């Protein structure tokens, strides 16, 4: 996705068993996204770092995608450094924090 692609009202995005190895999004692609769920995305190696620039993001949920935990935690650290406090939850199956 490029800068010109935008989902202005999307608050929840779930990607399930996508076969992407890489995913790139523009800074303004999901301006009001609050929850990102990635289920069984075995080929995806990293959550785009630009996800950390989504000010409204509150939850990243990973299910059967353990290779994405490191990038999710980096995004969490980045967001918390920028905004302060514990504002992003990283969850696994059954909403258990990672």
Secondary structure, 3 states (H helix, E strand, C coil): CCCCCCCCCCCEEEEECCCCCCCCCCCCCCCCCCEEEEECCCCCCCCCHHHHHCCCCCEEEEECCHHHHHHHHHHHHHHHHHHCCCCCEEECHHHCEC
